[in-house]
Amino acid sequence: MRIALAGAIFFAGVFCAQAAEESAYGPAELNPVQAEGRQLFSQSCGVCHTKPLITAPLFGPQLSKLTVEGQLEAQAKTQIANGSPNMPGFKYNYTAAQIDAVVEYLKLLPPPPPPPARPAPAGAPAQTAR
């Protein structure tokens, strides 16, 4: 009985962890290049570009398909390779194909939701919808 209960708890934990990873790092169905990009992103980029907890701050911008669409794709690859004053470059860690994989993965990430509206300061007149 205890073994069956422990097994059920284990599989429920694995399922919940997998669901949390899918929601934090994009869709579950990926081709091999996108899967490699997700692995590299979660390994090297996620620490600054994702929020591990709701209350945790972001150290870099939240990345999504808007970050790499169209002409921005080449700029994103250059940024990943060379870095910036606030971000390390990865050209010595990753090959060009691996950087391409990260960009292919970023193309799958939905744009972040807009920030919540701030409440009006106390004593300010309320705005009415028109």
N, C-alpha and C positions, 0 to 999 in steps of 0.2 A: 504494500500500500504506500509506504513512504517513498519507495523507489519510483513508483508511478507518479506520485505527486511531485517529486523532485524533477523527474523528466518533463512533466507538463510545464512546470515553472521555468525550466531551462529553455524549452522550445518557445514559450511565450516571450521570454526575454530576448531570444535571438530574433524572433519576428519583430518585436518592438524596436530593437536596435536597427534592424534592416530598414524598417519603415522610417525611422528618424533620419537615417543616412540618406535615404532617397529624397526626403523632403528638404533636407539641408543642402544636398549636393546635386539636385536635379533628378531627372527621370531614371528609372531603373533599367529600361531597355536601351542599351548603348551598343554601338558597333565597337570593334576592338580599339580603334584610334580614340574614340570618345571615352572609352573605359580607361585607357592609359592616361588621357588628359584629366579625367576625374581623379585618378590615383595621384598624379603629380600635383594637381591643384590642392587636394586635401592634405597632401604631405608638405607642400612648401608655401602655398598661397593662402590656405584657409585660415591660418592663425591670425592674419591681419584683415582678410577680406570677407570673413564670415563671423557671425556672432555665435559662439558656443553656448551662450546663455542669453535669455531675453534681456537681462540686466547688464550684460557685458558690453563694453564699448567696441566700436569698430576702429581699428588703427589705420586702415586704408579704405578707399571707396568700395562700396558693395558692387561687385562685378556682375554683369549680365550680358545678354545678347546685345543690348544697346551699346555696350562698351566696345564691341568688336564688329559692328555692322558696317558694311560698305568699305569706304576708304579708311575707316578707323582700324581695320584688321591689320594692316601693315604697321600702323603706329603702335598697336597693342603688342605685336611681335617684337618690335624694336624696344619697347618699354620693358617687356619681360626679359629680353636678352641683356640690355644695357643697364636697366634700373634707373633710379633717379636719386636725388639727395635723400629722399625719405624711404626708398625701397632698394633692396639689393638686386643686382643683376644676376641672371642665371645662365649666361652664355658659357660659363666654365663648368656648370653643373649639368646642363641639359643640352642635348643635340638640337639642331634646327627642327628635326622631325618631332622631338618631344615638345618643343615650344609650339609647333603647329598643332599638336594633339591637345595642348592646354587651350589654345584658341578655339579649336573645334568643339571642345567641351563647353567653353563659355558661351558659344552660340546657342546652346540648349537652355541656358538659365533664364528664367523669366525676369522681367524688370522688377526692381524692388517696389513695394507698395509706397504710396506717398506718405510723408510723415503725418501723424495725427495733428489735427487742428489744436492750436493752443487755446486754453480758456481765456476769456477776457479778464483783465485785471479787476480786482475787487473795486467796486464803485464806478466802473466804466458803464456807459449806457449800452444796453443790449442792442445788437443789430438784428433787424427783422428781415426775413427773406422777402424778396420782391418777385 
